């Protein structure tokens, strides 16, 4: 997606093995979607809540957003970038691609 930094599922899997404190993995799906499974170590912050929480993020953190397929998380990245937080990444293909590649889904 133009202008948005992306990370693929293989790269994320490697990073999750030794996730530094300054990396935040944010699931922007609804609580109902998250109840069906998520990527372990992620925090749920639905897309519509992000504008209310923008002050809780800084460029000191690497923020990786994901959703079902990557569309909503791309919107989250674009919004954060517009607010001056530019160390944000979209998980290409979202949790669908994560699951298709055989990576674990947490309950």
C-alpha positions as CSV (number, residue, x, y, z in Angstrom):
1,X,0.0,0.0,0.0
2,X,1.5,3.3,-1.1
3,X,3.0,5.4,1.7
4,X,2.5,2.9,4.4
5,X,5.3,0.7,5.8
6,X,4.4,-3.0,5.9
7,X,5.7,-6.1,7.5
8,X,5.0,-9.6,6.3
9,X,3.9,-12.5,8.4
10,X,7.3,-14.3,8.2
11,X,9.1,-11.2,9.5
12,X,6.6,-10.7,12.3
13,X,6.9,-14.3,13.4
14,X,10.7,-13.9,13.7
15,X,10.2,-10.6,15.7
16,X,7.7,-12.2,18.1
17,X,10.3,-14.8,19.2
18,X,12.2,-12.0,20.9
19,X,9.7,-9.1,21.1
20,X,11.4,-6.0,22.5
21,X,9.5,-3.9,25.0
22,X,9.3,-1.0,22.6
23,X,7.4,-3.1,20.0
24,X,3.6,-3.0,20.3
25,X,1.4,-5.4,18.3
26,X,-2.1,-3.9,18.0
27,X,-5.1,-5.8,16.8
28,X,-7.6,-3.2,15.4
29,X,-10.5,-5.7,15.0
30,X,-13.6,-5.7,17.0
31,X,-13.8,-7.6,20.3
32,X,-16.1,-10.1,18.6
33,X,-13.5,-10.8,15.9
34,X,-10.7,-11.1,18.5
35,X,-12.8,-13.6,20.5
36,X,-12.3,-16.0,17.5
37,X,-8.6,-15.8,17.9
38,X,-5.6,-13.4,17.8
39,X,-1.9,-13.3,17.4
40,X,-0.3,-14.1,20.8
41,X,1.2,-11.0,22.5
42,X,-1.2,-8.6,20.7
43,X,-3.3,-5.9,22.4
44,X,-6.9,-5.3,21.1
45,X,-7.5,-1.7,20.3
46,X,-10.5,-1.4,17.8
47,X,-9.9,0.9,14.9
48,X,-12.6,3.4,16.0
49,X,-10.9,3.8,19.4
50,X,-7.5,4.7,18.1
51,X,-8.2,8.4,17.7
52,X,-9.0,8.5,21.5
53,X,-5.7,6.7,22.4
54,X,-3.3,8.4,20.0
55,X,-1.6,10.2,22.9
56,X,-0.6,6.9,24.4
57,X,1.8,6.2,21.4
58,X,5.2,7.7,20.6
59,X,7.9,7.4,18.0
60,X,10.0,5.6,20.6
61,X,7.8,2.6,20.0
62,X,7.6,0.4,16.9
63,X,3.9,-0.2,16.4
64,X,2.6,-3.0,14.2
65,X,-1.1,-2.9,13.4
66,X,-3.1,-5.8,12.1
67,X,-6.7,-6.7,11.3
68,X,-8.5,-9.4,9.3
69,X,-6.9,-8.7,5.9
70,X,-4.8,-5.6,6.3
71,X,-7.3,-2.9,5.2
72,X,-8.3,-1.5,8.6
73,X,-4.8,-1.8,10.0
74,X,-3.6,0.3,6.9
75,X,-6.1,2.9,7.9
76,X,-4.7,2.9,11.5
77,X,-1.2,3.4,10.1
78,X,-2.3,6.3,7.9
79,X,-4.1,7.9,10.8
80,X,-1.1,7.6,13.1
81,X,1.2,8.9,10.5
82,X,-1.1,11.9,10.0
83,X,-0.7,12.6,13.8
84,X,3.1,12.5,13.6
85,X,3.6,8.9,14.8
86,X,5.5,7.4,11.9
87,X,7.1,4.3,13.3
88,X,4.1,2.2,12.4
89,X,3.7,-0.9,10.2
90,X,0.8,-2.7,8.7
91,X,0.8,-6.5,8.8
92,X,0.4,-7.4,5.1
93,X,-2.6,-9.7,4.7
94,X,-3.6,-9.5,8.3
95,X,-4.5,-12.5,10.5
96,X,-5.9,-14.3,7.5
97,X,-2.4,-14.6,5.9
98,X,-0.9,-15.3,9.3
99,X,-3.2,-18.3,9.7
100,X,-2.8,-19.4,6.1
101,X,1.0,-19.6,6.6
102,X,0.4,-21.9,9.6
103,X,1.4,-19.5,12.4
104,X,-0.4,-20.1,15.7
105,X,-3.7,-18.4,16.7
106,X,-4.2,-17.7,20.4
107,X,-7.6,-18.2,22.0
